[in-house]
């Protein structure tokens, strides 16, 4: 055993016993229905119901607003005199960099490994409905944003839960939900937005570079990644937006093109793979409880991957330059489409058509995805090591901003450096801790944010609906100024 391995194991045990286990009992509390084998984690049920409510309340804005969202990202309706710090594209890139991470590579493999191919179908459904949740919360993020004394924009659930609910005469409720969300978001930034990314990136890199295996290798990788993250996060959302705008399109293109290559070379198996995904999604071979288990895995992975309903992306979109909150909400609904309906779906289909999901030697998590791609592209594990590190890096820099904004709300702007130091320590911890503990902690923190956030967004949905109806009327009437060609 390496000299420091015992110390790391003790830290991991304390982490599991004192943090992960107690939180798991609360956040993943199961709601039992009419049969003992039909149980749904409360947080997953809450996300499903919230996303369905928003989709219906806003009359399928995830479909009818799609074209306008693309035009908005292109800057068709942008004006140079609008308030904000970053462009629509940079805001979308920053938010996508937080969601298009290793959840798309490793998380989908975990879901398929546990729930089978059917989990991919429910993941897609979850992503489609989640587009409406993302629209609502990011609209509110813009609507209730503030400009701090240092000139930087701050927005997100910690503001609209407090100020928005106060407008409804629910100030006490908002005064409770806003700091609760902020605490959960800080935990999410350290867990799913940090430790999980570092852990799975190290897992993949060490499988390609064996000399990094072991405690010292994990420590070196974690410290190097922490140093790279530090260089970016000290510059705030503007630097994060600039870096994300460069990294996200590149890494998504490389990963998606690799996946499409696999699917083209397996073109004959793709139809059968799609049939297996759909048929398995409605399979009752393991009874009703088994069916519910498949559904839960799909929705849980979709929620963790695109974070719709958790309120995180509203923090990034609040910094966008626009005087139309609805427009930024439209831009935001593209995130689950790119993240879940494109990247995650492709990952799931590759895992199914290559048979990696049913191969005990393929491993789990990112190793399963790597094995699936390597069946056709033997060099892919090396490429995935680079891609995984970029995915992890981009996710961490955006999540550091989310946590930083919530920390500033609770403890003051002057203490942000303390949060950043804590965040960097957790980059290292994610690389050296055991994968299961890190995955569980990451899921719990990010999904737990949905409890306070969705309460507020549902209560404020009437304001969003009124603004949407007014904006849509003006858009259809041609009253919104367009950029001259």
C-alpha positions as CSV (number, residue, x, y, z in Angstrom):
1,X,0.0,0.0,0.0
2,X,1.3,3.4,-0.9
3,X,2.2,5.7,2.0
4,X,-0.8,8.0,1.7
5,X,-3.4,5.4,0.6
6,X,-4.5,4.6,4.2
7,X,-5.1,8.3,4.9
8,X,-7.1,8.6,1.7
9,X,-9.2,5.6,2.6
10,X,-10.0,7.1,6.0
11,X,-11.1,10.3,4.4
12,X,-13.3,8.4,1.9
13,X,-14.9,6.5,4.8
14,X,-15.6,9.6,6.7
15,X,-17.1,11.2,3.6
16,X,-19.4,8.3,3.0
17,X,-20.5,7.8,6.7
18,X,-20.9,11.4,7.7
19,X,-22.1,13.1,4.4
20,X,-23.2,10.7,1.7
21,X,-25.3,8.3,3.8
22,X,-27.3,10.8,5.8
23,X,-28.1,12.9,2.7
24,X,-29.1,9.8,0.7
25,X,-31.7,9.0,3.3
26,X,-33.3,12.5,2.9
27,X,-32.9,13.4,-0.8
28,X,-33.6,9.9,-2.2
29,X,-36.5,9.2,0.0
30,X,-38.7,6.7,-1.8
31,X,-42.4,7.3,-2.3
32,X,-44.3,4.0,-2.1
33,X,-47.4,3.6,-4.3
34,X,-50.1,0.9,-4.3
35,X,-47.6,-1.9,-4.3
36,X,-44.4,-2.4,-2.2
37,X,-42.3,-3.0,-5.4
38,X,-43.4,0.3,-6.9
39,X,-41.3,3.0,-5.3
40,X,-40.1,6.3,-6.8
41,X,-37.5,8.6,-5.3
42,X,-39.3,11.8,-4.3
43,X,-36.8,14.0,-6.1
44,X,-37.3,12.2,-9.4
45,X,-41.1,12.3,-9.1
46,X,-40.8,16.0,-8.3
47,X,-38.8,16.7,-11.4
48,X,-41.1,14.7,-13.7
49,X,-44.2,16.4,-12.4
50,X,-42.6,19.9,-12.6
51,X,-41.3,19.4,-16.2
52,X,-44.7,18.1,-17.3
53,X,-46.5,21.0,-15.6
54,X,-44.3,23.6,-17.3
55,X,-44.7,21.9,-20.7
56,X,-48.4,22.1,-20.5
57,X,-48.6,25.5,-18.8
58,X,-46.5,27.1,-21.4
59,X,-48.2,25.3,-24.3
60,X,-45.2,23.3,-25.5
61,X,-42.8,26.2,-25.6
62,X,-40.1,23.5,-26.0
63,X,-41.5,23.0,-29.5
64,X,-42.9,26.3,-30.6
65,X,-40.0,28.4,-29.3
66,X,-37.3,26.2,-30.8
67,X,-36.7,28.2,-34.0
68,X,-36.8,31.5,-32.2
69,X,-34.2,30.2,-29.7
70,X,-31.8,29.4,-32.5
71,X,-32.3,32.9,-34.0
72,X,-31.7,34.4,-30.6
73,X,-28.4,32.6,-30.2
74,X,-27.3,33.8,-33.6
75,X,-27.9,37.3,-32.4
76,X,-30.7,38.1,-34.8
77,X,-32.5,40.1,-32.0
78,X,-29.5,41.3,-30.1
79,X,-28.8,45.0,-29.5
80,X,-25.4,46.4,-28.3
81,X,-27.1,48.7,-25.7
82,X,-28.7,45.8,-23.7
83,X,-27.5,45.2,-20.2
84,X,-25.5,42.2,-19.2
85,X,-21.9,40.8,-19.2
86,X,-21.9,38.1,-21.9
87,X,-23.7,37.3,-25.2
88,X,-26.5,34.8,-25.7
89,X,-24.0,32.4,-27.2
90,X,-21.6,32.7,-24.4
91,X,-24.3,32.2,-21.8
92,X,-25.5,29.1,-23.6
93,X,-21.9,27.9,-23.9
94,X,-21.2,28.5,-20.2
95,X,-24.4,26.7,-19.1
96,X,-23.8,23.9,-21.6
97,X,-20.2,23.5,-20.3
98,X,-21.7,22.8,-16.9
99,X,-24.2,20.2,-18.3
100,X,-22.3,18.7,-21.2
101,X,-19.8,16.9,-19.0
102,X,-19.0,13.4,-17.9
103,X,-22.6,12.8,-17.0
104,X,-23.1,12.5,-20.8
105,X,-20.3,9.9,-21.0
106,X,-20.2,8.1,-17.7
107,X,-23.6,8.8,-16.3
108,X,-25.5,7.3,-19.3
109,X,-23.4,4.2,-19.0
110,X,-24.3,3.9,-15.3
111,X,-28.0,4.3,-16.2
112,X,-27.9,1.7,-19.0
113,X,-25.9,-0.7,-16.8
114,X,-28.5,-0.5,-14.1
115,X,-31.8,0.0,-16.0
116,X,-30.9,-1.5,-19.3
117,X,-31.5,0.0,-22.8
118,X,-35.0,1.2,-21.9
119,X,-33.4,3.8,-19.7
120,X,-32.3,5.7,-22.8
121,X,-35.9,6.2,-23.9
122,X,-37.0,7.7,-20.7
123,X,-33.9,9.8,-20.6
124,X,-34.9,11.3,-23.9
125,X,-38.4,11.9,-22.7
126,X,-37.0,13.6,-19.5
127,X,-34.8,15.8,-21.7
128,X,-37.7,16.9,-23.9
129,X,-39.9,17.8,-20.9
130,X,-36.9,19.4,-19.2
131,X,-36.6,22.0,-22.0
132,X,-39.7,23.6,-20.5
133,X,-38.3,23.6,-17.0
134,X,-35.1,25.2,-18.2
135,X,-37.1,27.9,-20.1
136,X,-39.0,28.8,-17.0
137,X,-36.2,29.0,-14.5
138,X,-33.8,30.9,-16.8
139,X,-36.5,33.4,-17.7
140,X,-36.9,34.1,-14.0
141,X,-33.1,34.3,-13.6
142,X,-33.1,37.2,-16.0
143,X,-36.2,38.8,-14.7
144,X,-34.9,39.1,-11.1
145,X,-31.2,39.6,-11.8
146,X,-29.4,42.4,-9.9
147,X,-26.2,44.3,-10.5
148,X,-23.9,44.1,-7.5
149,X,-21.8,47.0,-6.1
150,X,-18.7,45.6,-8.0
151,X,-20.6,46.0,-11.3
152,X,-21.1,42.3,-11.9
153,X,-24.5,40.8,-12.6
154,X,-25.9,38.2,-10.1
155,X,-29.1,36.2,-10.8
156,X,-30.6,32.8,-10.2
157,X,-32.9,31.0,-7.8
158,X,-31.4,32.7,-4.8
159,X,-32.8,36.0,-6.1
160,X,-36.1,35.0,-7.7
161,X,-37.0,32.8,-4.8
162,X,-36.5,35.7,-2.5
163,X,-37.7,38.7,-4.5
164,X,-40.2,36.9,-6.8
165,X,-42.1,35.2,-4.0
166,X,-42.1,38.4,-2.0
167,X,-44.0,40.0,-4.8
168,X,-46.6,37.3,-4.3
169,X,-46.9,38.0,-0.6
170,X,-44.8,34.9,0.2
171,X,-41.8,36.7,1.6
172,X,-41.3,34.3,4.5
173,X,-41.4,31.3,2.2
174,X,-38.9,32.9,-0.2
175,X,-36.7,33.9,2.8
176,X,-36.5,30.2,3.6
177,X,-36.2,28.7,0.1
178,X,-33.5,31.1,-1.2
179,X,-30.8,30.3,1.4
180,X,-31.7,26.6,1.2
181,X,-31.2,26.6,-2.5
182,X,-27.9,28.5,-2.1
183,X,-26.6,25.9,0.4
184,X,-27.7,23.0,-1.9
185,X,-26.1,24.7,-4.9
186,X,-22.8,25.1,-3.1
187,X,-22.9,21.4,-2.4
188,X,-23.8,20.7,-6.0
189,X,-20.8,22.8,-7.2
190,X,-18.5,20.7,-5.0
191,X,-20.2,17.3,-5.8
192,X,-21.6,16.8,-9.3
193,X,-20.1,19.9,-10.7
194,X,-16.6,19.1,-9.4
195,X,-15.8,15.8,-7.7
196,X,-17.7,13.7,-10.1
197,X,-16.0,15.3,-13.1
198,X,-12.6,15.0,-11.6
199,X,-13.2,11.4,-10.6
200,X,-14.4,10.1,-13.9
201,X,-11.8,12.0,-15.9
202,X,-9.0,10.5,-13.7
203,X,-10.6,7.0,-14.2
204,X,-10.4,7.3,-18.0
205,X,-6.9,8.9,-18.1
206,X,-5.4,6.4,-15.7
207,X,-6.7,3.5,-17.8
208,X,-4.8,4.9,-20.8
209,X,-1.7,6.0,-18.8
210,X,-1.1,3.2,-16.3
211,X,1.7,5.1,-14.6
212,X,-1.0,7.4,-13.1
213,X,-2.7,4.6,-11.4
214,X,-2.6,4.6,-7.6
215,X,-2.9,7.3,-4.9
216,X,0.1,9.3,-6.1
217,X,-1.1,9.4,-9.7
218,X,-4.6,10.4,-8.6
219,X,-3.1,13.2,-6.4
220,X,-0.9,14.5,-9.2
221,X,-3.8,14.5,-11.7
222,X,-6.1,16.2,-9.2
223,X,-3.6,18.9,-8.4
224,X,-2.9,19.6,-12.1
225,X,-6.6,19.8,-12.9
226,X,-7.1,22.1,-9.9
227,X,-4.3,24.4,-11.1
228,X,-5.9,24.7,-14.6
229,X,-9.3,25.4,-13.1
230,X,-7.8,28.1,-10.8
231,X,-6.4,30.0,-13.8
232,X,-9.9,30.4,-15.3
233,X,-12.2,30.9,-12.3
234,X,-10.4,33.9,-10.9
235,X,-11.6,35.8,-14.0
236,X,-15.3,35.4,-13.2
237,X,-18.1,34.8,-15.7
238,X,-16.6,36.8,-18.5
239,X,-13.5,34.6,-18.7
240,X,-15.6,31.4,-18.1
241,X,-17.9,32.4,-20.9
242,X,-14.9,33.1,-23.3
243,X,-13.2,29.8,-22.4
244,X,-16.5,27.8,-22.6
245,X,-17.4,29.4,-26.0
246,X,-14.1,27.9,-27.3
247,X,-14.1,24.5,-25.6
248,X,-17.8,23.4,-25.8
249,X,-18.2,23.5,-29.6
250,X,-14.9,21.7,-30.1
251,X,-15.4,18.9,-27.5
252,X,-19.0,18.3,-28.5
253,X,-18.0,18.2,-32.2
254,X,-15.2,15.7,-31.6
255,X,-17.3,13.5,-29.4
256,X,-20.4,13.5,-31.5
257,X,-18.5,12.9,-34.7
258,X,-16.8,9.9,-33.1
259,X,-20.2,8.6,-32.0
260,X,-21.7,9.1,-35.5
261,X,-18.8,7.2,-36.9
262,X,-19.5,4.2,-34.6
263,X,-23.2,4.3,-35.6
264,X,-22.5,4.5,-39.3
265,X,-20.1,1.5,-39.1
266,X,-22.9,-0.3,-37.1
267,X,-25.6,1.0,-39.4
268,X,-27.1,-2.5,-39.8
269,X,-27.6,-2.8,-36.0
270,X,-29.0,0.7,-35.4
271,X,-32.6,-0.2,-36.2
272,X,-32.5,-3.2,-33.9
273,X,-30.9,-1.1,-31.2
274,X,-33.6,1.5,-31.4
275,X,-36.3,-1.2,-31.2
276,X,-34.5,-2.6,-28.2
277,X,-34.4,0.8,-26.5
278,X,-38.2,1.4,-27.1
279,X,-39.4,-2.1,-26.3
280,X,-37.2,-2.3,-23.1
281,X,-38.6,1.1,-22.0
282,X,-42.1,-0.5,-21.7
283,X,-40.9,-3.9,-20.6
284,X,-42.7,-5.6,-17.7
285,X,-40.4,-8.7,-17.6
286,X,-39.3,-7.8,-14.1
287,X,-42.8,-6.8,-13.1
288,X,-44.2,-3.3,-12.5
289,X,-41.4,-2.5,-10.1
290,X,-38.8,-3.3,-12.8
291,X,-40.6,-1.0,-15.3
292,X,-40.6,1.8,-12.7
293,X,-36.9,1.2,-12.1
294,X,-36.1,1.6,-15.8
295,X,-38.1,4.8,-15.9
296,X,-36.4,6.2,-12.8
297,X,-32.9,5.5,-14.1
298,X,-33.7,7.3,-17.4
299,X,-35.2,10.4,-15.7
300,X,-32.6,10.5,-13.0
301,X,-29.8,10.5,-15.6
302,X,-31.6,13.1,-17.7
303,X,-32.0,15.4,-14.7
304,X,-28.4,14.9,-13.6
305,X,-27.1,15.5,-17.1
306,X,-29.1,18.5,-18.2
307,X,-29.9,19.8,-14.7
308,X,-33.4,21.0,-15.8
309,X,-35.4,21.9,-12.8
310,X,-32.5,22.4,-10.5
311,X,-32.1,26.1,-11.2
312,X,-28.3,26.0,-11.9
313,X,-28.3,27.3,-15.4
314,X,-30.4,30.3,-14.4
315,X,-27.3,31.7,-12.7
316,X,-25.3,31.7,-16.0
317,X,-28.1,33.0,-18.2
318,X,-28.8,35.9,-15.8
319,X,-25.5,37.3,-16.9
320,X,-26.5,37.4,-20.6
321,X,-26.9,40.8,-22.4
322,X,-30.6,41.2,-23.0
323,X,-33.6,43.3,-21.8
324,X,-36.0,40.5,-22.6
325,X,-36.1,37.7,-20.0
326,X,-38.3,35.5,-22.1
327,X,-35.7,35.6,-24.9
328,X,-33.0,34.2,-22.6
329,X,-35.5,31.5,-21.5
330,X,-35.9,30.6,-25.1
331,X,-32.1,30.3,-25.5
332,X,-31.9,28.2,-22.4
333,X,-34.3,25.6,-23.7
334,X,-31.7,24.5,-26.2
335,X,-29.5,23.1,-23.5
336,X,-31.5,19.9,-22.8
337,X,-31.9,19.4,-26.5
338,X,-28.1,19.5,-27.1
339,X,-27.1,17.8,-23.9
340,X,-29.7,15.0,-23.6
341,X,-31.5,14.6,-27.0
342,X,-28.2,14.7,-29.0
343,X,-25.1,13.9,-26.9
344,X,-26.7,11.6,-24.3
345,X,-28.9,9.8,-26.8
346,X,-26.0,9.1,-29.0
347,X,-23.9,7.8,-26.1
348,X,-26.7,5.5,-25.1
349,X,-27.3,4.2,-28.6
350,X,-23.6,3.5,-29.1
351,X,-23.5,1.5,-25.9
352,X,-26.6,-0.5,-27.0
353,X,-25.6,-1.3,-30.6
354,X,-22.1,-2.3,-29.7
355,X,-23.4,-4.6,-26.9
356,X,-21.2,-3.0,-24.3
357,X,-24.2,-2.7,-22.0
358,X,-24.4,-6.4,-21.7
359,X,-20.7,-7.2,-21.6
360,X,-19.4,-7.9,-18.1
361,X,-15.9,-7.1,-19.2
362,X,-16.8,-3.6,-20.4
363,X,-16.9,-2.3,-16.8
364,X,-19.2,0.5,-15.7
365,X,-19.4,4.3,-16.0
366,X,-16.9,5.9,-18.3
367,X,-15.1,2.5,-18.8
368,X,-18.2,1.1,-20.4
369,X,-18.5,4.0,-22.8
370,X,-14.8,3.7,-23.6
371,X,-15.2,0.0,-24.3
372,X,-18.2,0.6,-26.5
373,X,-16.3,3.1,-28.7
374,X,-13.1,1.0,-28.7
375,X,-14.9,-2.0,-30.3
376,X,-14.7,0.0,-33.6
377,X,-12.1,2.7,-32.9
378,X,-9.3,1.1,-31.0
379,X,-7.6,4.4,-30.5
380,X,-10.7,6.0,-29.0
381,X,-9.8,5.5,-25.3
382,X,-6.8,7.8,-25.8
383,X,-9.0,10.4,-27.5
384,X,-11.6,10.0,-24.8
385,X,-9.0,10.7,-22.1
386,X,-8.4,14.1,-23.7
387,X,-12.2,14.7,-24.3
388,X,-13.1,13.5,-20.8
389,X,-10.6,16.0,-19.3
390,X,-12.0,18.8,-21.4
391,X,-15.6,17.8,-20.4
392,X,-14.6,17.7,-16.8
393,X,-12.7,21.0,-17.0
394,X,-15.5,22.9,-18.7
395,X,-18.1,21.6,-16.3
396,X,-16.0,22.6,-13.3
397,X,-15.3,26.1,-14.4
398,X,-19.0,26.8,-14.9
399,X,-20.1,25.1,-11.7
400,X,-17.5,27.1,-9.7
401,X,-19.3,30.2,-10.9
402,X,-22.7,28.8,-9.8
403,X,-21.3,28.0,-6.3
404,X,-19.5,31.3,-6.1
405,X,-22.6,33.3,-6.7
406,X,-24.5,31.4,-4.0
407,X,-21.6,31.7,-1.6
408,X,-21.5,35.5,-2.2
409,X,-25.3,35.6,-1.5
410,X,-24.8,33.9,1.8
411,X,-21.5,35.0,3.0
412,X,-20.7,38.2,1.1
413,X,-18.7,39.0,-2.0
414,X,-15.5,39.6,0.1
415,X,-15.3,35.9,1.0
416,X,-15.4,34.5,-2.5
417,X,-11.7,33.6,-2.5
418,X,-12.4,31.2,0.5
419,X,-15.0,29.4,-1.6
420,X,-12.6,29.2,-4.6
421,X,-10.0,27.6,-2.4
422,X,-12.5,25.1,-1.1
423,X,-13.6,24.3,-4.6
424,X,-10.0,23.6,-5.7
425,X,-9.5,21.2,-2.7
426,X,-12.6,19.3,-3.9
427,X,-11.1,18.9,-7.4
428,X,-8.3,16.9,-5.8
429,X,-10.6,15.0,-3.5
430,X,-12.7,13.9,-6.5
431,X,-9.7,12.3,-8.2
432,X,-8.7,10.3,-5.1
433,X,-12.0,9.3,-3.6
434,X,-13.9,6.1,-4.6
435,X,-16.2,6.5,-7.6
436,X,-19.5,5.3,-6.0
437,X,-19.3,7.7,-3.1
438,X,-18.5,10.6,-5.5
439,X,-21.3,9.6,-7.9
440,X,-23.9,9.3,-5.1
441,X,-22.9,12.7,-3.6
442,X,-22.9,14.4,-6.9
443,X,-26.4,13.1,-7.7
444,X,-27.8,14.1,-4.3
445,X,-26.5,17.6,-4.3
446,X,-27.6,18.6,-7.8
447,X,-30.9,16.8,-7.7
448,X,-31.6,18.1,-4.2
449,X,-31.5,21.7,-5.6
450,X,-34.8,20.9,-7.3
451,X,-36.8,20.9,-4.1
452,X,-36.6,24.6,-3.3
453,X,-36.2,25.7,-6.9
454,X,-39.3,24.1,-8.3
455,X,-41.5,25.2,-5.5
456,X,-40.6,28.8,-6.4
457,X,-40.8,28.4,-10.2
458,X,-44.2,26.7,-10.0
459,X,-45.5,29.5,-7.8
460,X,-44.0,32.1,-10.2
461,X,-45.2,30.4,-13.4
462,X,-48.1,32.8,-13.7
463,X,-45.7,35.7,-14.1
464,X,-43.7,33.7,-16.7
465,X,-46.9,32.8,-18.6
466,X,-48.0,36.5,-18.7
467,X,-44.6,37.6,-20.0
468,X,-44.4,34.7,-22.5
469,X,-47.9,35.6,-23.9
470,X,-46.9,39.3,-24.3
471,X,-43.5,38.4,-25.9
472,X,-45.0,35.9,-28.3
473,X,-47.7,38.4,-29.4
474,X,-45.0,41.0,-30.1
475,X,-42.8,38.4,-31.9
476,X,-45.7,37.3,-34.1
477,X,-46.6,40.9,-34.9
478,X,-43.1,41.7,-35.9
479,X,-42.7,44.3,-33.2
480,X,-39.3,43.0,-31.9
481,X,-36.4,44.8,-33.6
482,X,-34.1,42.6,-35.6
483,X,-30.5,43.1,-36.4
484,X,-29.9,44.5,-39.9
485,X,-28.1,42.1,-42.2
